[in-house]
Amino acid sequence: MVPIARRYLLFDRPRLAIAVGGVTFAVLLIVLILALYQGIYDRAGRLADAAPAALWVSQAGTSDPFHGASILPPDALEDVTNVPGVATTQPLLARTLLVGSSPNTGTSAFVMSIPEGPLQAQTSDAFGIGSPPEPGSIVLSETVAKDIGASSGDTVFLGTAPLRVERTSSLVDAAFSGVVAVSERDASAIFGHPDSYSYILVGLADGQVLEDAAAEIESRVDGTNVFTREEFADSTRQEIEEGFLPIVAVLVVVAFIVGLALIALTIYTMTIERVRDYAVLKAVGASSGQLFSVVLRQSLLIALVGYLAGSLVALLAGNVIATEIPEFATLYRWQDLSAVFVAALVMSVLAAVVPIQRISRVEPAIVFRA
Amino acid sequence: MKPAPTPETEEEVVLEVRGLTKEFVSGKTSVLATDHVDLEVRRGEIVLLMGPSGSGKTTLLTMIGGLLRPTSGTIRIGGREITSLAESDLYEVRRHVVGFVFQVFNLLEPLSVLENVVIPLNLAGESGKDANLRARSALSDVGMSERVDFKPSSLSGGEKQRVSIARALVHDPELVLADEPTANLDSKNGYDVVVLLRDMAKTTGRTVIIVSHDHRIREIADRVLWLEDGKLSAVPETQAA
């Protein structure tokens, strides 16, 4: 079979390049936006997921670790420890602050401290901190270190407090920022609530039902919210969904429309300029279906090449972003790539509709006009 | 001037047109392009259709080729009535029964010479090596076997018309309809195309209807008809060669 669709596309290479370039750009935008969203979404719950505990106890009204500070009542640790069914409790100091090379500057970082407790070593390891830093020192995640250009031995400021960088480590990153770790003494002084912890990680005795234990703690310890680990991770991710999904949706729709418009415009102008050729094909025996198939194939070819190129560039761009802007995590999921592929197909089918309508009205008799 | 039809072809009417009328209406204005035209053409016959510009010649050809529906009247090709066919059946007529040769060649520029000729076969469901062989053979018949990979833009007018003729013949149609096939060619190429059409018609026994102002075509035509004001008649004395 003569590949009519391909021949006509290749016959007008500049226009083909513009159309493919447009679709590539649209696909790149969609894939990258989705990858960034999924990267942040995935990262958002990692901290909660990583905790070696069944439950997180936070100040009442706290929805997640990153939006607002949690300050528990001073007696909360003792009260929680005394709740029946609670096997272990590990306090945690944490909040978001600026860290930089000068006071009150730099990047937002999730600051953690793991005070002494039965799960101190286990929790430090789970969060990637390793041994707790000495007073006056700070451990930076690689993301933060790169972001503020600091390395071991440098002095950085947490808010206004100067701290020496003890080391950098592969800390679990938070949703939008890197993580740093300081000693309990420094955290208490900098956070300004020396008698209170931010969170309590709770391990349960064998046979305890998570939800029942959480409800029990909430009822016995005033001013607390208790989450299972999954709930706390989900709660963080929900914040991401509510805050970002509408923006992501708008950007994806805009990119889709840009891609659609470019394919449609290209196919339409190519069809209009070649109306006589379609009339010739009709005259030599082409059915309407065969002509529609030529237009649809052209549209599909543009979408397919644009999809492949756009996805490839997006994957490469993701690597560059991960290297150059570490606080932007990207996560490519086959579900998203498949959805974008389907979107590209839909784009191409929609783009072919108007040209097909135009062809259906072509009078083959025009082939006799000189 | 014209070879007499053989007794057996005299018997077989390939094209039968009865009362064919086409009226174009635009607002309150209407134009009668053909007015109750009756015509019979036998197998192997070459018919030249002449007439002044705007007399309805091309309209008649277009209707016979199934590209335009008449206002009234009937057309039978090979005994099959085509005016009542649905569009989905008309393309079968174009695929198998008729072949077109156009004044402006109408070759598809993005395709090679071979691809232009193989297209009617592809559209009829024939592809692969067999289709290519048939197309090459048709191109060879018109003396274009050396140009199969060329693009139409690199051919001369005469060569383009030869390819157009090959495309019209490749699917072995009963009826070939040629609209001013020499109008865009110089004298030499025009003559070559006329000879080619004659040879093709006589060697394969195909029926050919040619619309033309070119008096040289009279030499090869078995019959010359005159269409004026939409009505078919014998060639007037003033136009006789």
Interface residues (C-beta under 8 A of the other chain):
Chain A: M1 V2 I4 R7 Y8 L10 F11 R276 D277 V280 L281 K282 A283 V284 G285 A286 S287 S288 Q290 E363 P364 A365 V367 F368 A370
Chain B: T58 L61 T62 G65 L67 L68 E87 S88 Y91 E92 R94 R95 H96 F100 F102 Q103 V104 N106 L108 E109 P110 L111 E115 V118 I119 P120 N122 L123 A124 S127 R167 H171 D179 E180 A183 N184
